[in-house]
Amino acid sequence: MDDINLHYRFLNWRRRIRDVRAVRFQERYKRMLKNGDTLSYQGNSDEVGCYVAPRPLSKGNCYFEVTIMDTGVRGTIAVGLVPQFYKLDHQPGWLPQSVAYHADDGKLYDGNPVGQQFGPKCNRGDRIGCGIYCDTIEAGLTTVFFTKNGKEVGSLVFPAVAEGLFPAIGMHSLGEEVRLDLQAEWDMEEADSIMMVDSHEDDWGRLYDIRVTGTQLLEYVGKGKSILDVGLAQARQPLSTRCHYFEVEIVDAGEKCYIALGLARRDYPKNRHPGWSQGSVAYHADDGKIFHGSGVGEPFGPRCIEGDIMGCGIMFPRDYILDGEGQDQSDEQPSNRTPGSRLSSPAARDGLNRYLMTWACFQYRLLLSYSIPYKASRPYESCTLCP
């Protein structure tokens, strides 16, 4: 009988250990929907949603990444480390023994609801990473670092917690969605070599659902599920008499080659293809049509596919002087222009004055021109395409 009781005690002991381990290594989340590796906010934007991973970072797994799929209404997404039983109605970094990098303001929150300026803001398509340097864990301290798109943003020395620091993601507005990778790897040496390559992000005034990688490689990172899921990359500077032409090579056409190249006003809607709305004109690669301020295009040229090079330029009048926001460029023009020959009109101020736009699709060796109407206050001096 004693042997039987001892056997049952042993089974109960094993069951309790198994239950404790199951609780210890169980992910926790609130006001979030988890579908595979995707997390989406399910609250009403008044309350915080938080996810805590089942296992802490360790020497064998010291880094994780989050890809922002949708910033939602406010983009209040936080990525960081927390204790195991962190309160799920608080953003990571707000409570003691937690730290987090917040995407909406680029601030670091270190156990305090008031953050400190830390790095750049993050948008849809950006990857936020968080990791620890394991060589300082034994000393009771660990160095926590954060990355954006594989580049280190910064680090801080953080007290090590006995049970470890658990990856955590916080959200706080409708529509926010991220993809979590708890097995991500980050190589410091590789990241340093990547940082030496200029991504030319400063050349772009606006990037929406577009990621710039390498040397001017633009990649669409949006959902692509509806007509509103458009990615827009708009240059910081308008075309001018000194820089009147640019080109784009189609490296990958994607599923349907929905690529448009053209010109648009500075405040062009971010969810509209160039050419669809007023104040823009664009050549669309998928159907070869020209779109000029309308969602209905006109037959214009051949369709473009992977490997093609599309170009866009302006044939300025010989006496043209850039007006409005391009005044700084006009001051550098040669002094032999006719005084008083400035083109001034709302269209000119938007950079959409009358011009001949030249599109080049070199695989077809085709040179096309398209004239945009313009009502000038003075006669327009015609110009011809160069042979």
Backbone hydrogen bonds in HBPLUS format (Angstrom, degrees):
<---DONOR---> <-ACCEPTOR-->    atom                        ^
c    i                          cat <-CA-CA->   ^        H-A-AA   ^      H-
h    n   atom  resd res      DA  || num        DHA   H-A  angle D-A-AA Bond
n    s   type  num  typ     dist DA aas  dist angle  dist       angle   num
A0005-ASN N   A0001-MET O   2.96 MM   4  6.31 163.9  1.99 156.3 159.9     1
A0006-LEU N   A0002-ASP O   2.92 MM   4  6.07 156.6  1.98 144.3 151.3     2
A0007-HIS N   A0003-ASP O   2.96 MM   4  6.14 145.6  2.08 138.5 147.9     3
A0008-TYR N   A0004-ILE O   2.98 MM   4  6.34 158.9  2.03 153.6 158.1     4
A0009-ARG N   A0005-ASN O   2.93 MM   4  6.16 156.6  1.99 149.5 156.2     5
A0010-PHE N   A0006-LEU O   3.01 MM   4  6.18 151.6  2.10 141.1 148.6     6
A0011-LEU N   A0007-HIS O   2.99 MM   4  6.34 153.7  2.06 147.9 154.9     7
A0012-ASN N   A0008-TYR O   2.89 MM   4  6.15 160.2  1.93 150.2 155.4     8
A0013-TRP N   A0009-ARG O   2.90 MM   4  6.09 154.0  1.96 145.1 152.6     9
A0014-ARG N   A0010-PHE O   3.00 MM   4  6.28 156.8  2.06 148.2 153.6    10
A0015-ARG N   A0011-LEU O   2.92 MM   4  6.16 153.8  1.99 146.9 154.6    11
A0016-ARG N   A0012-ASN O   2.91 MM   4  6.15 157.1  1.97 149.5 155.1    12
A0017-ILE N   A0013-TRP O   3.07 MM   4  6.30 157.7  2.12 146.0 151.9    13
A0018-ARG N   A0014-ARG O   2.98 MM   4  6.19 156.5  2.04 145.2 151.7    14
A0019-ASP N   A0015-ARG O   2.88 MM   4  6.16 153.0  1.95 147.6 155.1    15
A0020-VAL N   A0016-ARG O   2.88 MM   4  6.11 159.4  1.92 150.7 156.0    16
A0021-ARG N   A0017-ILE O   2.96 MM   4  6.17 161.2  2.00 149.1 154.2    17
A0022-ALA N   A0018-ARG O   2.92 MM   4  6.11 149.9  2.01 141.4 150.2    18
A0023-VAL N   A0019-ASP O   2.97 MM   4  6.27 152.8  2.05 147.8 154.2    19
A0024-ARG N   A0020-VAL O   2.86 MM   4  6.05 157.7  1.91 148.2 155.3    20
A0025-PHE N   A0021-ARG O   2.95 MM   4  6.06 159.9  1.99 151.0 154.6    21
A0028-ARG N   A0052-VAL O   3.03 MM  24  5.19 164.1  2.05 149.7 154.8    22
A0052-VAL N   A0028-ARG O   2.71 MM  24  5.19 161.5  1.74 166.5 168.5    23
A0030-LYS N   A0050-CYS O   3.00 MM  20  5.62 146.6  2.11 149.0 159.6    24
A0050-CYS N   A0030-LYS O   3.14 MM  20  5.62 134.9  2.35 139.5 152.3    25
A0042-GLN N   A0031-ARG O   2.90 MM  11  4.90 166.1  1.92 129.8 125.9    26
A0033-LEU N   A0040-SER O   2.85 MM   7  5.27 158.5  1.90 152.1 159.4    27
A0040-SER N   A0033-LEU O   3.01 MM   7  5.27 150.6  2.09 142.6 151.8    28
A0035-ASN N   A0038-THR O   2.89 MM   3  5.18 165.7  1.91 154.1 158.8    29
A0038-THR N   A0035-ASN O   3.09 MM   3  5.18 162.3  2.12 118.9 123.3    30
A0180-LEU N   A0037-ASP O   2.74 MM 143  5.31 165.3  1.76 167.4 168.1    31
A0039-LEU N   A0178-VAL O   2.87 MM 139  5.36 162.0  1.90 151.7 157.9    32
A0178-VAL N   A0039-LEU O   2.85 MM 139  5.36 161.4  1.88 158.2 164.6    33
A0041-TYR N   A0176-GLU O   2.99 MM 135  5.54 161.7  2.03 153.4 157.2    34
A0049-GLY N   A0171-MET O   2.89 MM 122  5.20 175.5  1.90 155.8 156.9    35
A0171-MET N   A0049-GLY O   2.86 MM 122  5.20 157.3  1.91 150.5 154.0    36
A0051-TYR N   A0169-ILE O   2.81 MM 118  5.16 152.0  1.89 151.9 160.7    37
A0169-ILE N   A0051-TYR O   2.97 MM 118  5.16 150.3  2.06 136.9 145.7    38
A0053-ALA N   A0167-PRO O   2.90 MM 114  5.38 170.2  1.91 162.2 164.1    39
A0057-LEU N   A0165-LEU O   2.90 MM 108  6.02 159.1  1.94 168.7 162.6    40
A0058-SER N   A0061-ASN O   2.91 MM   3  5.04 161.9  1.94 117.7 123.0    41
A0061-ASN N   A0058-SER O   3.16 MM   3  5.04 134.7  2.37  94.1 106.7    42
A0132-ILE N   A0062-CYS O   3.00 MM  70  5.59 148.6  2.10 153.2 159.4    43
A0064-PHE N   A0130-CYS O   2.99 MM  66  5.66 151.6  2.07 153.3 162.1    44
A0130-CYS N   A0064-PHE O   2.94 MM  66  5.66 159.1  1.98 161.7 166.7    45
A0065-GLU N   A0181-ASP O   3.06 MM 116  5.26 165.3  2.08 143.3 147.3    46
A0181-ASP N   A0065-GLU O   2.91 MM 116  5.26 159.6  1.95 168.0 162.7    47
A0066-VAL N   A0128-ILE O   2.77 MM  62  5.21 150.5  1.85 145.9 156.1    48
A0128-ILE N   A0066-VAL O   2.79 MM  62  5.21 162.4  1.82 160.3 158.7    49
A0067-THR N   A0179-ARG O   2.87 MM 112  5.05 165.7  1.89 148.5 152.1    50
A0179-ARG N   A0067-THR O   2.82 MM 112  5.05 152.8  1.89 143.4 152.7    51
A0068-ILE N   A0126-ASP O   2.99 MM  58  5.72 168.4  2.00 170.2 171.0    52
A0125-GLY N   A0068-ILE O   2.74 MM  57  5.31 172.5  1.74 152.9 155.6    53
A0069-MET N   A0177-GLU O   2.89 MM 108  5.33 140.8  2.05 133.3 142.9    54
A0070-ASP N   A0177-GLU O   3.05 MM 107  4.95 153.1  2.12 143.2 137.7    55
A0177-GLU N   A0070-ASP O   2.95 MM 107  4.95 157.6  2.00 142.5 140.6    56
A0075-GLY N   A0071-THR O   2.75 MM   4  4.17 119.0  2.12 168.8 156.2    57
A0073-VAL N   A0174-LEU O   2.93 MM 101  5.78 139.9  2.09 158.6 171.3    58
A0077-ILE N   A0075-GLY O   2.90 MM   2  5.60 134.2  2.11 106.3  92.3    59
A0103-ALA N   A0077-ILE O   2.78 MM  26  5.42 174.5  1.78 174.5 172.7    60
A0078-ALA N   A0170-GLY O   2.88 MM  92  4.80 159.9  1.92 134.1 138.7    61
A0170-GLY N   A0078-ALA O   2.91 MM  92  4.80 158.1  1.96 131.5 137.8    62
A0079-VAL N   A0101-TYR O   3.06 MM  22  5.44 162.1  2.09 142.9 147.9    63
A0101-TYR N   A0079-VAL O   2.84 MM  22  5.44 163.8  1.87 154.5 151.5    64
A0080-GLY N   A0168-ALA O   3.04 MM  88  5.36 162.7  2.07 153.0 153.6    65
A0168-ALA N   A0080-GLY O   2.87 MM  88  5.36 149.0  1.96 148.4 145.1    66
A0081-LEU N   A0099-VAL O   2.84 MM  18  5.53 149.2  1.93 158.8 169.0    67
A0099-VAL N   A0081-LEU O   3.00 MM  18  5.53 158.0  2.05 156.6 162.8    68
A0082-VAL N   A0166-PHE O   2.93 MM  84  5.24 153.6  2.00 139.8 147.4    69
A0166-PHE N   A0082-VAL O   2.77 MM  84  5.24 170.5  1.78 162.6 159.4    70
A0094-TRP N   A0091-GLN O   3.10 MM   3  5.73 163.8  2.13 142.4 143.5    71
A0111-GLY N   A0093-GLY O   2.89 MM  18  4.92 111.3  2.37 113.8 130.9    72
A0112-ASN N   A0093-GLY O   2.89 MM  19  6.31 133.0  2.12 167.2 153.7    73
A0111-GLY N   A0098-SER O   2.95 MM  13  5.24 116.2  2.37 139.9 156.4    74
A0100-ALA N   A0109-TYR O   2.93 MM   9  5.33 146.6  2.05 143.4 153.6    75
A0109-TYR N   A0100-ALA O   2.88 MM   9  5.33 170.5  1.89 161.9 165.0    76
A0102-HIS N   A0107-LYS O   3.01 MM   5  5.60 173.5  2.02 167.4 169.2    77
A0106-GLY N   A0102-HIS O   2.92 MM   4  5.46 132.4  2.16 143.7 155.8    78
A0122-CYS N   A0103-ALA O   2.99 MM  19  4.74 167.2  2.01 132.8 135.9    79
A0118-PHE N   A0106-GLY O   3.20 MM  12  5.98 147.9  2.30 140.8 146.5    80
A0119-GLY N   A0106-GLY O   2.87 MM  13  4.95 172.2  1.88 155.4 156.3    81
A0108-LEU N   A0116-GLN O   2.75 MM   8  5.27 162.7  1.78 156.4 157.4    82
A0116-GLN N   A0108-LEU O   2.94 MM   8  5.27 160.6  1.98 141.6 146.0    83
A0126-ASP N   A0123-ASN O   3.06 MM   3  5.72 163.6  2.09 137.4 141.2    84
A0149-ASN N   A0127-ARG O   2.71 MM  22  4.75 163.8  1.73 143.6 149.5    85
A0129-GLY N   A0147-THR O   2.93 MM  18  4.71 164.7  1.95 125.5 130.3    86
A0147-THR N   A0129-GLY O   2.87 MM  18  4.71 156.0  1.93 126.8 129.6    87
A0131-GLY N   A0145-PHE O   2.98 MM  14  5.46 158.6  2.03 152.9 156.0    88
A0145-PHE N   A0131-GLY O   2.93 MM  14  5.46 163.8  1.96 144.1 149.2    89
A0133-TYR N   A0143-THR O   2.92 MM  10  5.39 150.5  2.01 149.1 158.7    90
A0137-ILE N   A0134-CYS O   3.40 MM   3  5.53 173.0  2.41 110.4 112.4    91
A0139-ALA N   A0136-THR O   3.29 MM   3  5.60 140.2  2.46 104.3 114.2    92
A0140-GLY N   A0137-ILE O   3.09 MM   3  5.67 159.5  2.14 123.3 124.4    93
A0160-ALA N   A0140-GLY O   3.05 MM  20  5.34 173.4  2.06 126.9 128.0    94
A0142-THR N   A0158-PHE O   2.83 MM  16  5.34 159.9  1.87 155.0 161.9    95
A0158-PHE N   A0142-THR O   2.71 MM  16  5.34 173.1  1.71 163.4 166.0    96
A0144-VAL N   A0156-LEU O   2.86 MM  12  5.51 153.5  1.93 174.7 168.5    97
A0156-LEU N   A0144-VAL O   2.89 MM  12  5.51 147.3  2.00 151.0 161.8    98
A0146-PHE N   A0154-GLY O   3.01 MM   8  5.83 159.3  2.05 169.1 171.8    99
A0153-VAL N   A0146-PHE O   2.75 MM   7  5.61 168.8  1.76 143.2 147.3   100
A0148-LYS N   A0151-LYS O   2.81 MM   3  5.32 156.2  1.87 148.9 152.3   101
A0151-LYS N   A0148-LYS O   3.08 MM   3  5.32 167.1  2.10 113.7 117.0   102
A0164-GLY N   A0161-VAL O   2.94 MM   3  5.00 148.0  2.04 104.0 114.3   103
A0191-ALA N   A0187-ASP O   2.84 MM   4  6.05 156.9  1.90 153.5 160.9   104
A0192-ASP N   A0188-MET O   2.88 MM   4  6.11 153.1  1.95 147.9 154.8   105
A0193-SER N   A0189-GLU O   3.12 MM   4  6.40 152.5  2.20 143.1 149.7   106
A0194-ILE N   A0190-GLU O   2.97 MM   4  6.27 145.2  2.10 143.1 153.2   107
A0195-MET N   A0191-ALA O   2.93 MM   4  6.17 149.2  2.03 147.3 155.5   108
A0196-MET N   A0193-SER O   3.35 MM   3  5.38 145.0  2.48  95.1 104.5   109
A0197-VAL N   A0194-ILE O   3.01 MM   3  5.54 162.7  2.04 115.7 121.3   110
A0203-ASP N   A0200-HIS O   3.01 MM   3  5.48 157.2  2.06 111.8 119.0   111
A0204-TRP N   A0201-GLU O   3.14 MM   3  5.67 164.4  2.16 114.4 119.3   112
A0236-ARG N   A0203-ASP O   2.89 MM  33  5.66 160.9  1.93 146.2 140.4   113
A0205-GLY N   A0234-GLN O   2.81 MM  29  5.76 131.5  2.04 141.4 156.8   114
A0206-ARG N   A0234-GLN O   3.20 MM  28  5.19 162.8  2.23 143.4 145.5   115
A0234-GLN N   A0206-ARG O   2.96 MM  28  5.19 167.8  1.97 150.2 154.1   116
A0208-TYR N   A0232-LEU O   2.86 MM  24  5.12 166.4  1.88 156.1 159.8   117
A0232-LEU N   A0208-TYR O   2.88 MM  24  5.12 145.4  2.00 139.2 149.9   118
A0221-VAL N   A0209-ASP O   2.97 MM  12  5.23 172.3  1.98 136.2 137.9   119
A0211-ARG N   A0219-GLU O   2.81 MM   8  5.12 164.5  1.83 148.4 153.6   120
A0219-GLU N   A0211-ARG O   2.86 MM   8  5.12 151.1  1.95 145.9 155.0   121
A0213-THR N   A0217-LEU O   2.88 MM   4  5.18 165.7  1.90 149.3 153.3   122
A0217-LEU N   A0213-THR O   3.05 MM   4  5.18 148.9  2.15 158.2 164.0   123
A0229-ASP N   A0226-SER O   3.13 MM   3  5.44 158.5  2.18 108.2 114.8   124
A0240-SER N   A0243-CYS O   2.91 MM   3  5.06 163.1  1.93 120.2 125.3   125
A0314-ILE N   A0244-HIS O   2.89 MM  70  5.45 145.4  2.01 151.9 161.6   126
A0246-PHE N   A0312-CYS O   2.90 MM  66  5.58 152.0  1.98 152.1 161.0   127
A0312-CYS N   A0246-PHE O   2.88 MM  66  5.58 155.8  1.94 160.6 166.7   128
A0248-VAL N   A0310-MET O   2.66 MM  62  5.20 153.0  1.73 157.9 167.0   129
A0310-MET N   A0248-VAL O   2.75 MM  62  5.20 160.1  1.79 163.3 159.0   130
A0250-ILE N   A0308-ASP O   2.94 MM  58  5.68 165.8  1.96 169.6 174.2   131
A0307-GLY N   A0250-ILE O   2.77 MM  57  5.36 167.8  1.78 153.1 157.5   132
A0257-CYS N   A0253-ALA O   2.90 MM   4  4.48 126.0  2.20 157.2 159.3   133
A0259-ILE N   A0257-CYS O   2.82 MM   2  5.43 134.2  2.03 105.5  91.2   134
A0285-ALA N   A0259-ILE O   2.81 MM  26  5.46 171.3  1.81 177.4 177.8   135
A0261-LEU N   A0283-TYR O   3.03 MM  22  5.41 163.4  2.06 145.8 150.1   136
A0283-TYR N   A0261-LEU O   2.86 MM  22  5.41 162.7  1.89 155.3 152.7   137
A0263-LEU N   A0281-VAL O   2.93 MM  18  5.60 148.5  2.03 161.4 170.5   138
A0281-VAL N   A0263-LEU O   2.97 MM  18  5.60 154.6  2.04 158.8 163.0   139
A0265-ARG N   A0279-GLY O   2.96 MM  14  5.57 132.7  2.19 154.6 167.8   140
A0268-TYR N   A0265-ARG O   3.23 MM   3  5.40 140.2  2.40 122.9 118.3   141
A0276-TRP N   A0273-HIS O   3.06 MM   3  5.69 167.4  2.08 141.6 144.2   142
A0293-GLY N   A0275-GLY O   2.87 MM  18  5.05 109.9  2.37 111.3 129.5   143
A0294-SER N   A0275-GLY O   2.95 MM  19  6.34 140.8  2.10 162.9 151.3   144
A0282-ALA N   A0291-PHE O   2.90 MM   9  5.37 149.8  1.99 148.2 157.6   145
A0291-PHE N   A0282-ALA O   2.87 MM   9  5.37 168.6  1.89 161.7 165.7   146
A0284-HIS N   A0289-LYS O   2.99 MM   5  5.60 172.3  2.00 167.8 170.1   147
A0288-GLY N   A0284-HIS O   2.89 MM   4  5.45 132.4  2.12 145.5 157.9   148
A0304-CYS N   A0285-ALA O   2.94 MM  19  4.74 163.7  1.96 130.4 135.8   149
A0300-PHE N   A0288-GLY O   3.22 MM  12  5.94 139.3  2.40 140.8 146.5   150
A0301-GLY N   A0288-GLY O   2.85 MM  13  4.93 169.7  1.86 155.1 156.1   151
A0290-ILE N   A0298-GLU O   2.85 MM   8  5.33 158.2  1.90 152.7 156.0   152
A0298-GLU N   A0290-ILE O   2.96 MM   8  5.33 156.9  2.02 142.8 148.3   153
A0308-ASP N   A0305-ILE O   3.02 MM   3  5.75 164.3  2.04 141.9 145.2   154
A0358-THR N   A0313-GLY O   3.37 MM  45  5.33 147.7  2.48 117.9 127.0   155
A0315-MET N   A0356-LEU O   3.04 MM  41  5.28 141.7  2.19 140.0 151.6   156
A0320-TYR N   A0317-PRO O   3.16 MM   3  5.17 163.1  2.19 114.4 113.8   157
A0326-GLY N   A0323-ASP O   3.27 MM   3  5.65 161.7  2.30 130.9 128.2   158
A0327-GLN N   A0324-GLY O   3.13 MM   3  5.68 141.9  2.28 126.9 125.6   159
A0329-GLN N   A0326-GLY O   2.96 MM   3  5.45 138.6  2.13 111.6 122.7   160
A0330-SER N   A0326-GLY O   3.20 MM   4  6.56 148.5  2.30 147.0 156.4   161
A0331-ASP N   A0327-GLN O   3.20 MM   4  6.45 143.4  2.34 148.7 156.2   162
A0332-GLU N   A0329-GLN O   3.08 MM   3  5.47 151.0  2.17 106.4 115.0   163
A0333-GLN N   A0330-SER O   3.13 MM   3  5.29 168.3  2.15 110.2 113.0   164
A0341-SER N   A0338-THR O   3.29 MM   3  5.77 140.1  2.46 142.2 138.0   165
A0348-ALA N   A0345-SER O   3.05 MM   3  5.09 115.5  2.49  97.6 113.0   166
A0349-ARG N   A0345-SER O   2.97 MM   4  6.28 157.5  2.02 156.0 162.5   167
A0350-ASP N   A0346-PRO O   3.13 MM   4  6.35 135.6  2.33 138.7 149.6   168
A0350-ASP N   A0347-ALA O   3.21 MM   3  5.16 130.9  2.46  92.9 105.8   169
A0352-LEU N   A0347-ALA O   2.82 MM   5  5.06 155.6  1.87 163.9 155.7   170
A0351-GLY N   A0348-ALA O   2.98 MM   3  5.02 157.6  2.03 103.9 110.6   171
A0357-MET N   A0370-TYR O   3.08 MM  13  5.32 176.8  2.08 150.8 149.8   172
A0370-TYR N   A0357-MET O   3.15 MM  13  5.32 138.8  2.33 138.4 149.5   173
A0359-TRP N   A0368-LEU O   3.37 MM   9  5.65 158.1  2.43 136.7 143.1   174
A0368-LEU N   A0359-TRP O   3.44 MM   9  5.65 173.9  2.45 157.7 159.4   175
A0364-TYR N   A0361-CYS O   3.14 MM   3  5.92 139.1  2.32 118.9 127.2   176
